[in-house]
Amino acid sequence: MANKKPSKSNKQSLDTKKIIAILAVILVILLIIAIILISIRGMWKDIIDFVKGYFDEEDLPSGEQPSGSLSSGSISNKPIPSGVAQLNGAIMEMRVLDIGQGDCILFILPDGQVMIMDIGNENGTASHWDDVIVETLTELQITTIDYLFLSHTDYDHIREADKLVARCDIKNFYLPVADIGTSGKWGDVYNAALAETYEEDGVVKQATINYNVGAYEIHGENWVMKCYSFDEADYPLIKKSSSALNKNSVSPICLLEYAGRTIVLTGDSNEKNEPYLINKGYFDNVDADILKVAHHGSKTSTCMDFLNKIDCEYAIISCGAGNDYGHPTSEALNRLDTYTDLVPDDDYNGYAQVYRTDEDGTVIVQIDEDGVINLITEKNESKNTTTGTPIGETESGEVVSGQVALVRIVRYEVDYEELLVA
């Protein structure tokens, strides 16, 4: 008996199954490729953060809507730490990051611009690029740096600068004047700065290179940073054979001013440039508030004449635990401990608090548009302080029950809105 031919309907059914099978294989292959690409580009954390941000949005108080563009930022709800005040309006935040023996200071300026001043720690010690710097940039969703400010060429201030240039768009560099052969790392950083471009409004632009020479200012909306270094005629020649004294001395001393408050920034300034700048009259009539202590608290920096000129009430030292230099030195700590105002004023007489990243972790300074200052530590909540009225207290110091503090941070170019929810 002759074999029966497959019916037309059976053949069509087989063809359909083949097509479905082929499509399924293609979809599996595409899914595998997508997983590989996502993993390579390190996007998993971004996806998780996006999902978490969505649910955080659902947890906002009823009727409250975030400002800014959600597609450009993130939303996070965090309890305000104890000992700090509710802040109002546009806020400036400075984070002195705990990266070991070195300096890295991140500024979120009140107009939404971002600045990083120095970014490195000591050669031969563990890098904190991933666990501190990248973690912070990711948390704040920062991909563009408006100002990268490098005080001088030492490794513990520039170690991660070329990595930052590779990761983020940098618009403006502020650099020391130094021979490109001063060190291999400095050559890498300087070449990266020269080659840096960024895109703005669909146009690719070359990053601007500025040099830290003489007196100059960096301006933003309602804030200014006044910077002072050697005049061109007096500027030390910095090259590979230069002494540590000269390399450190080109660190500008900067006064960052906002809402009637002043933060003093020093890099590794020392006994060479501090008297020079004092004699120029740059610090006459200055009444500052917060000092980033120079050179990790070395004995040859932050001289008493300089302390008398700037008249601060809080000091922050960036240094690594058990570092080989003995920073901060007993000499520097003693100067801070025994300092009293040369001319008594309405501020605290002396230093109300000295913070150290080796003991307190990352130190955060917040200043609101009324000039209220919060100082918050990562590891030592007992040292949190404010110049305002701490949340949960009345003006008399009485603790108010039933209040829950909630910070809502909505970031579009890093924009702040803070709420107090009863």
JOZI-V542662 format. One line per field, one symbol per residue. burial: b if it has 9 or more other ideal C-beta (glycine too) atoms within 8 Angstrom, else e. A space follows every 50 residues. Layout:
burial: ???
This chain:
burial: eeeeeeeeeebeebeeeeeeeeeeeeeeeeeeeeeeebbeeeeeebbebe eebeebbeebeeeeebebebeebebbbeebeebbbbbeebbbbbbbbbbb bbbbbbbbbbbbbbbbbbbbbbeebeebbeebbbbbbbebbbebbbbbbb bbbbbbbbbbbbebbeebbbbbbbbbbbeeebbebbbbbbbbbeebebee eeeebebeebebbebeebebebbbbbbbbbeeeebbebbeebeebbbbbb bbbbbbbbbebbbbbbbbbbebbbbbbbeeebbeebebbbbbbbbbbbee bbbebbbebbbbbbbbbbbbeebeeebbbeebbebbeebebeeeeebeee bebbbbbbebbbbbbbbbbebbbbbbbbebeebbbbebebbebeeeeeee eebebbbbbbbbebbbbbbbee
